[in-house]
Amino acid sequence: MAAASELPWQDEASWKEYDNAGKNPAEPIPVLGEMPLDGVLPGADPAEKAGIAEIRKHLTEANNAAADDWLVSRFYRGYTVRSWAHAPDRIERTAQLVNFTCDQRRLWKHDELRKKTLPRTDEWYEQWPQSYPGNDGEGRCIWYMLLPQDFMKAFSQPDAQEHHIQDMLRLEKIKRNNNEALKAAGRTERSHHVLVCDISHEKGVLSRAAIKGIKSLTAHTSGCSVTQHTFPDVLERALVINASLMFRSLWAVGRMFMDAETAKKYTVCGGSWQAELEKVGVPLRAVAMVSGGTGLNPPGLSCKLSVSAPVEATLDVPEHVCGVKWSLELARGNPIEVKVVAFVGSTATVVHDSTLEEGAKSTAAGEYKFEGGAGAAARKVIISMVSTQRGTFSRASSAAYTLDAIYTRNLWDDLSAAAAADGGDEAASS
């Protein structure tokens, strides 16, 4: 068993040198295809299990105890048989990165960080709205987000990095919990997730300041990345939606400089993205209504969807959500009738029925919790707005509305804590 040692890299330049020394420019990075599977160890092949055992010989005693096979397998897949596949010391190199990761997690107090409420959490989610609306057709977790605005103006680098690491630790725990459910159902466990990213306001991210901010968000003092190099082999595919023509043009050029296997994970779409998501088994409910989907808006999302009456929106309610809250405001035009109906299976409950009169700040708001809290039964909410007047001289009514989730528990909680929370009434903050 290895003893703790100094890192062979100390800054960005020495990390790049170390990383490149493990690669052979004359040999392409291997394309894995169907091996190793995107499954946890029960689906791994004997070579992978043997490789993990070899990596463990080079871990410190503390890190051997801290890193389970699920974690080590991701480094094996990302580095031993891919990035550093042609290096004669690929096992030792991979072990060095696992040791580094485990040491970092101890410094982060990762279990505590995952569960705690950091200062300015609400502001962070306003800057970087995100949610976990369910799984794709093969059981992988879906991570939905709106591309963050220039968050580095609002947060210092250490604070932003702590929030981002917390997001990554929570995503990892969500996948572990999801695997318990998949295993119980006799399905293949998954280590990858699917990212759905709305970049309808991507103008800022193309600026030098924004690119510099994202780079500093993940930078470690030793030169490597605190996310890319400590959370390897996590992405199955990324679906980028609502991209402008300029962004799509830049992407078409940029992808030519990526290795083929990484590039094929990304699909960049304009406003007509629904067919692409359906093709890869991602349901429309994985996308928040503010992005054009049928999912609930993620916590912290401050923007509302403006519509012209009449309109009817159907929002799917994931099983970990115990209820919804809504707000509406008549912006202009004739009065509108507003109705909110909740469904559990085919059973409907009218939870709000009112008329918004024309006038300044004519609003309606409320919340509804499903009986029994969260649950597996198919649930949805329909919100409709209909103008009360018809005819040649009637004016079109325009309203702004939002429909958000009330969470009964956090998906990243320990399963025992989650089970206890599901039995209670109080909603936990997401």
C-alpha positions as CSV (number, residue, x, y, z in Angstrom):
1,M,0.0,0.0,0.0
2,A,1.4,3.4,-1.0
3,A,2.4,6.1,1.4
4,A,1.4,9.7,1.1
5,S,3.8,11.6,-1.3
6,E,4.2,15.0,-2.8
7,L,2.2,15.7,-6.0
8,P,4.2,15.4,-9.2
9,W,2.5,18.6,-10.3
10,Q,2.6,21.9,-8.5
11,D,1.0,24.5,-10.9
12,E,-0.9,24.7,-14.2
13,A,2.2,24.3,-16.3
14,S,3.5,21.2,-14.4
15,W,0.0,19.6,-14.5
16,K,-0.2,20.0,-18.3
17,E,3.3,18.5,-18.6
18,Y,2.3,15.6,-16.3
19,D,-0.9,15.0,-18.2
20,N,0.6,15.2,-21.6
21,A,3.4,12.9,-20.6
22,G,0.8,10.2,-20.1
23,K,-0.5,10.6,-23.6
24,N,0.9,9.5,-27.0
25,P,0.1,12.1,-29.6
26,A,0.8,9.5,-32.3
27,E,-1.9,7.2,-30.9
28,P,-5.6,8.3,-30.7
29,I,-7.4,8.0,-27.4
30,P,-9.2,4.7,-27.4
31,V,-12.9,4.7,-28.2
32,L,-14.6,2.6,-25.5
33,G,-17.8,1.8,-27.4
34,E,-19.8,-0.6,-25.2
35,M,-16.9,-1.4,-22.8
36,P,-16.7,-0.5,-20.1
37,L,-20.4,-0.2,-19.7
38,D,-22.0,2.9,-18.2
39,G,-22.9,0.7,-15.2
40,V,-21.4,0.2,-11.8
41,L,-19.3,-2.8,-11.0
42,P,-21.8,-5.6,-11.2
43,G,-21.8,-4.9,-15.0
44,A,-18.0,-4.4,-15.2
45,D,-15.8,-6.9,-17.1
46,P,-13.0,-8.9,-15.4
47,A,-10.3,-6.6,-16.9
48,E,-11.8,-3.6,-15.2
49,K,-12.1,-5.3,-11.9
50,A,-8.4,-6.4,-12.2
51,G,-7.4,-2.8,-13.1
52,I,-9.2,-1.4,-10.0
53,A,-7.4,-4.0,-7.8
54,E,-4.1,-2.8,-9.3
55,I,-4.9,0.9,-8.7
56,R,-5.7,0.0,-5.1
57,K,-2.2,-1.2,-4.5
58,H,-0.9,2.3,-5.0
59,L,-3.5,4.1,-2.8
60,T,-2.7,5.2,0.7
61,E,-4.3,3.2,3.5
62,A,-6.7,6.0,4.3
63,N,-7.6,6.5,0.7
64,N,-8.1,2.8,0.1
65,A,-10.7,2.9,2.9
66,A,-12.3,6.1,1.6
67,A,-12.6,5.2,-2.1
68,D,-15.2,2.6,-2.9
69,D,-15.1,0.6,-6.2
70,W,-17.7,2.9,-7.8
71,L,-15.4,5.9,-7.4
72,V,-12.2,4.1,-8.4
73,S,-14.0,2.7,-11.5
74,R,-14.6,6.2,-12.8
75,F,-10.9,7.0,-12.7
76,Y,-10.1,3.7,-14.3
77,R,-12.5,4.4,-17.2
78,G,-11.6,8.0,-17.6
79,Y,-7.8,7.7,-17.3
80,T,-6.4,4.1,-17.2
81,V,-8.2,3.0,-20.4
82,R,-8.6,6.4,-22.0
83,S,-6.6,9.5,-21.4
84,W,-3.4,7.6,-20.3
85,A,-4.1,4.3,-22.0
86,H,-0.7,4.4,-23.8
87,A,1.4,5.3,-20.8
88,P,3.4,2.4,-19.3
89,D,2.7,3.8,-15.8
90,R,-1.0,4.4,-16.4
91,I,-2.0,2.5,-13.2
92,E,0.3,4.5,-11.0
93,R,-0.8,7.8,-12.7
94,T,-4.4,6.9,-12.1
95,A,-3.8,6.0,-8.5
96,Q,-2.0,9.3,-8.0
97,L,-5.2,11.2,-9.1
98,V,-7.4,9.0,-6.9
99,N,-5.1,9.8,-3.9
100,F,-5.3,13.5,-4.8
101,T,-9.1,13.3,-5.0
102,C,-9.6,11.5,-1.7
103,D,-7.2,14.0,0.0
104,Q,-9.2,16.9,-1.4
105,R,-12.5,15.4,-0.2
106,R,-11.2,15.2,3.3
107,L,-10.2,18.8,3.1
108,W,-13.6,19.7,1.8
109,K,-15.3,17.6,4.5
110,H,-17.4,16.4,1.6
111,D,-20.2,14.7,3.5
112,E,-20.7,17.9,5.6
113,L,-20.4,20.2,2.5
114,R,-23.0,18.2,0.6
115,K,-25.6,18.6,3.3
116,K,-24.9,22.1,4.6
117,T,-26.6,25.3,3.6
118,L,-23.9,27.6,2.4
119,P,-24.1,31.4,2.8
120,R,-26.0,33.1,0.0
121,T,-27.4,29.8,-1.4
122,D,-30.5,31.5,-2.7
123,E,-28.3,34.0,-4.6
124,W,-26.2,31.2,-6.1
125,Y,-29.3,29.5,-7.5
126,E,-30.5,32.7,-8.9
127,Q,-27.2,33.0,-10.7
128,W,-27.1,29.3,-11.7
129,P,-30.7,27.8,-11.8
130,Q,-30.6,24.0,-11.8
131,S,-32.7,21.0,-11.0
132,Y,-32.9,17.2,-11.2
133,P,-36.2,16.4,-13.0
134,G,-35.8,12.7,-13.2
135,N,-34.1,10.0,-15.4
136,D,-33.7,9.4,-19.1
137,G,-35.1,6.2,-20.7
138,E,-32.2,4.1,-19.5
139,G,-32.3,5.3,-15.9
140,R,-29.5,7.9,-16.0
141,C,-30.0,11.1,-13.9
142,I,-30.8,14.2,-15.7
143,W,-29.3,17.5,-14.6
144,Y,-31.1,20.6,-16.0
145,M,-29.6,24.1,-15.8
146,L,-29.8,27.5,-17.3
147,L,-26.4,28.7,-18.3
148,P,-25.1,30.8,-15.4
149,Q,-24.8,34.6,-15.9
150,D,-21.6,36.3,-15.0
151,F,-21.6,34.8,-11.5
152,M,-18.0,35.8,-10.7
153,K,-19.2,39.4,-10.4
154,A,-21.5,38.4,-7.5
155,F,-19.2,35.8,-5.8
156,S,-15.6,35.7,-4.9
157,Q,-13.6,32.9,-6.4
158,P,-13.4,30.8,-3.2
159,D,-17.1,31.2,-2.5
160,A,-18.2,30.3,-6.1
161,Q,-15.9,27.3,-6.1
162,E,-17.3,26.0,-2.8
163,H,-20.9,26.3,-4.2
164,H,-19.8,24.5,-7.4
165,I,-18.1,21.7,-5.6
166,Q,-21.2,21.3,-3.5
167,D,-23.3,21.0,-6.6
168,M,-21.0,18.3,-8.0
169,L,-21.0,16.4,-4.7
170,R,-24.8,16.6,-4.6
171,L,-25.1,15.3,-8.2
172,E,-22.8,12.4,-7.3
173,K,-25.0,11.5,-4.3
174,I,-28.1,11.7,-6.3
175,K,-26.7,9.2,-8.8
176,R,-25.7,6.9,-5.9
177,N,-29.2,7.1,-4.5
178,N,-30.6,6.5,-8.0
179,N,-28.5,3.4,-8.4
180,E,-30.0,2.0,-5.2
181,A,-33.5,2.4,-6.8
182,L,-32.3,0.9,-10.1
183,K,-30.7,-2.1,-8.4
184,A,-33.9,-2.7,-6.4
185,A,-35.8,-2.7,-9.7
186,G,-33.4,-5.1,-11.3
187,R,-32.1,-2.5,-13.8
188,T,-28.6,-1.6,-14.8
189,E,-26.9,0.9,-12.5
190,R,-25.5,4.0,-14.0
191,S,-22.5,6.2,-13.3
192,H,-23.2,8.8,-16.0
193,H,-25.7,11.6,-16.1
194,V,-27.4,13.6,-18.9
195,L,-26.9,17.3,-18.9
196,V,-29.7,19.6,-20.4
197,C,-28.4,23.1,-20.6
198,D,-30.4,26.1,-21.8
199,I,-28.1,28.8,-23.1
200,S,-30.8,31.2,-24.4
201,H,-28.8,34.1,-22.7
202,E,-25.4,32.8,-23.7
203,K,-24.1,36.1,-24.9
204,G,-22.2,36.8,-21.7
205,V,-20.5,33.4,-21.6
206,L,-18.7,34.2,-24.8
207,S,-16.9,37.2,-23.2
208,R,-13.3,36.9,-22.0
209,A,-14.4,37.8,-18.5
210,A,-17.0,35.0,-18.4
211,I,-14.6,32.4,-19.8
212,K,-12.0,33.5,-17.3
213,G,-14.6,33.3,-14.5
214,I,-15.5,29.7,-15.4
215,K,-11.8,28.7,-15.6
216,S,-11.1,30.2,-12.1
217,L,-14.2,28.4,-10.8
218,T,-12.6,25.0,-11.3
219,A,-8.9,25.9,-10.8
220,H,-6.9,24.3,-8.0
221,T,-3.8,25.7,-6.6
222,S,-1.8,22.7,-7.8
223,G,-2.8,23.4,-11.4
224,C,-5.4,20.8,-12.2
225,S,-9.2,21.2,-12.1
226,V,-11.2,20.5,-8.9
227,T,-14.1,19.2,-10.9
228,Q,-12.8,17.8,-14.2
229,H,-10.0,15.8,-12.6
230,T,-11.8,14.8,-9.4
231,F,-15.1,13.9,-10.9
232,P,-14.1,12.0,-14.0
233,D,-16.2,9.9,-16.4
234,V,-19.5,11.4,-15.3
235,L,-21.2,12.7,-18.5
236,E,-23.2,10.5,-20.9
237,R,-24.3,13.3,-23.1
238,A,-24.9,17.1,-23.0
239,L,-27.9,18.6,-24.8
240,V,-27.5,22.3,-25.3
241,I,-30.8,24.0,-26.2
242,N,-32.0,27.4,-27.3
243,A,-28.5,28.2,-28.7
244,S,-28.2,31.2,-31.0
245,L,-27.0,30.9,-34.5
246,M,-23.7,32.6,-33.6
247,F,-23.1,30.0,-30.8
248,R,-24.0,27.1,-33.1
249,S,-21.5,28.4,-35.7
250,L,-18.8,28.8,-33.1
251,W,-19.5,25.3,-31.9
252,A,-19.3,23.8,-35.4
253,V,-15.7,25.1,-35.5
254,G,-14.8,24.4,-31.9
255,R,-15.8,20.7,-31.9
256,M,-13.2,20.0,-34.6
257,F,-10.5,20.5,-32.0
258,M,-12.0,18.0,-29.5
259,D,-11.4,14.3,-29.5
260,A,-14.1,12.5,-31.4
261,E,-15.6,10.6,-28.4
262,T,-15.9,13.7,-26.3
263,A,-17.4,15.8,-29.2
264,K,-20.1,13.2,-29.9
265,K,-21.4,13.6,-26.4
266,Y,-22.6,17.1,-27.2
267,T,-25.7,18.1,-29.2
268,V,-26.2,21.8,-29.7
269,C,-29.7,22.9,-30.8
270,G,-31.5,26.1,-31.5
271,G,-35.1,26.7,-30.5
272,S,-36.4,23.5,-32.1
273,W,-34.8,21.0,-29.8
274,Q,-37.7,18.7,-28.8
275,A,-37.1,16.0,-31.4
276,E,-33.4,15.8,-30.4
277,L,-34.3,15.2,-26.8
278,E,-36.9,12.6,-27.7
279,K,-34.4,10.8,-29.9
280,V,-32.1,10.1,-27.0
281,G,-34.8,9.3,-24.4
282,V,-34.9,12.6,-22.6
283,P,-38.5,13.5,-21.7
284,L,-40.0,17.0,-22.2
285,R,-40.5,17.2,-18.4
286,A,-36.7,17.3,-18.1
287,V,-36.8,20.9,-19.3
288,A,-38.3,23.7,-17.2
289,M,-41.3,25.5,-18.6
290,V,-39.2,28.7,-18.8
291,S,-37.0,27.0,-21.4
292,G,-40.0,25.7,-23.3
293,G,-40.4,22.3,-21.6
294,T,-43.1,20.9,-19.3
295,G,-41.0,20.7,-16.2
296,L,-41.2,22.8,-13.1
297,N,-38.9,25.8,-12.8
298,P,-35.9,25.0,-10.6
299,P,-35.5,26.7,-7.2
300,G,-34.2,30.2,-7.4
301,L,-35.3,30.9,-10.9
302,S,-36.4,34.5,-10.9
303,C,-37.6,34.9,-14.5
304,K,-41.2,34.4,-15.5
305,L,-42.8,33.2,-18.7
306,S,-44.8,35.8,-20.5
307,V,-47.8,34.6,-22.5
308,S,-50.8,35.9,-24.3
309,A,-54.2,34.5,-23.3
310,P,-55.7,32.1,-24.0
311,V,-53.0,29.6,-22.9
312,E,-52.9,26.3,-21.1
313,A,-49.7,24.8,-19.7
314,T,-49.3,21.2,-18.4
315,L,-46.4,20.7,-15.9
316,D,-45.2,17.3,-14.8
317,V,-44.5,16.8,-11.1
318,P,-41.5,14.6,-10.3
319,E,-42.0,12.0,-7.5
320,H,-39.7,13.8,-5.1
321,V,-41.8,16.9,-5.2
322,C,-44.6,17.2,-2.7
323,G,-46.4,20.2,-4.2
324,V,-46.2,23.4,-6.3
325,K,-46.5,27.1,-5.8
326,W,-47.5,29.6,-8.5
327,S,-47.8,33.3,-9.1
328,L,-49.5,35.2,-12.0
329,E,-49.7,38.8,-12.9
330,L,-51.9,40.4,-15.6
331,A,-49.7,42.7,-17.6
332,R,-52.2,44.3,-19.9
333,G,-55.4,43.7,-21.8
334,N,-58.8,42.3,-20.8
335,P,-59.4,40.4,-17.5
336,I,-58.5,36.8,-17.6
337,E,-59.9,33.7,-15.9
338,V,-57.2,31.7,-14.1
339,K,-57.6,28.1,-13.2
340,V,-55.0,25.7,-11.6
341,V,-55.9,22.0,-11.6
342,A,-53.8,19.3,-10.0
343,F,-53.9,15.6,-11.2
344,V,-52.9,12.4,-9.4
345,G,-53.4,9.8,-12.1
346,S,-56.8,10.7,-13.6
347,T,-58.1,12.3,-10.4
348,A,-58.4,16.1,-10.7
349,T,-58.5,18.7,-8.0
350,V,-59.3,22.4,-8.8
351,V,-56.9,24.2,-6.5
352,H,-57.4,27.8,-7.7
353,D,-60.1,29.5,-9.8
354,S,-60.2,33.3,-10.0
355,T,-60.4,36.2,-12.4
356,L,-57.7,38.8,-12.7
357,E,-59.1,42.2,-13.4
358,E,-57.4,44.7,-15.7
359,G,-55.4,47.1,-13.6
360,A,-52.0,47.7,-12.1
361,K,-50.5,44.6,-10.4
362,S,-53.5,42.4,-10.7
363,T,-52.1,39.2,-9.3
364,A,-52.9,35.7,-8.0
365,A,-50.6,33.4,-6.1
366,G,-50.8,30.3,-4.0
367,E,-49.5,26.8,-3.4
368,Y,-50.8,23.3,-3.3
369,K,-49.4,20.2,-1.6
370,F,-50.4,16.8,-2.9
371,E,-51.9,14.5,-0.2
372,G,-49.3,12.1,1.1
373,G,-46.4,14.3,0.1
374,A,-44.1,13.0,-2.6
375,G,-45.0,9.8,-4.4
376,A,-44.6,7.6,-7.4
377,A,-48.1,8.1,-8.9
378,A,-48.2,10.1,-12.1
379,R,-48.9,13.7,-11.2
380,K,-49.2,16.9,-13.1
381,V,-50.6,20.5,-12.8
382,I,-52.5,22.3,-15.5
383,I,-52.6,26.1,-15.4
384,S,-55.0,27.9,-17.8
385,M,-55.6,31.5,-18.6
386,V,-58.5,32.6,-20.7
387,S,-59.6,36.1,-21.6
388,T,-63.1,36.9,-20.4
389,Q,-64.0,39.0,-23.4
390,R,-64.3,38.2,-27.1
391,G,-65.0,40.3,-30.2
392,T,-63.5,42.7,-32.7
393,F,-62.6,45.3,-30.1
394,S,-61.3,43.1,-27.4
395,R,-57.6,43.6,-26.5
396,A,-55.2,40.6,-26.2
397,S,-54.4,39.8,-22.6
398,S,-50.8,39.3,-21.6
399,A,-49.8,37.8,-18.3
400,A,-46.6,36.6,-16.7
401,Y,-46.6,33.5,-14.6
402,T,-44.3,31.0,-12.9
403,L,-44.9,27.5,-11.4
404,D,-42.3,26.2,-9.1
405,A,-41.6,23.1,-7.1
406,I,-42.0,22.6,-3.3
407,Y,-39.6,19.9,-2.3
408,T,-40.4,17.4,0.4
409,R,-36.7,16.4,0.6
410,N,-33.4,16.9,-1.0
411,L,-32.4,14.2,-3.5
412,W,-28.8,14.3,-2.2
413,D,-29.7,13.3,1.3
414,D,-28.7,10.0,2.7
415,L,-31.4,7.4,1.9
416,S,-32.3,6.9,5.6
417,A,-32.8,10.6,6.0
418,A,-34.8,10.9,2.8
419,A,-37.1,8.1,3.9
420,A,-37.7,9.8,7.2
421,A,-38.4,13.1,5.4
422,D,-40.9,11.5,3.0
423,G,-43.0,10.6,5.9
424,G,-43.3,14.2,7.1
425,D,-45.2,17.2,6.0
426,E,-42.5,19.9,6.2
427,A,-40.9,20.8,2.9
428,A,-37.1,20.9,2.7
429,S,-35.4,23.7,0.9
430,S,-33.7,22.6,-2.3
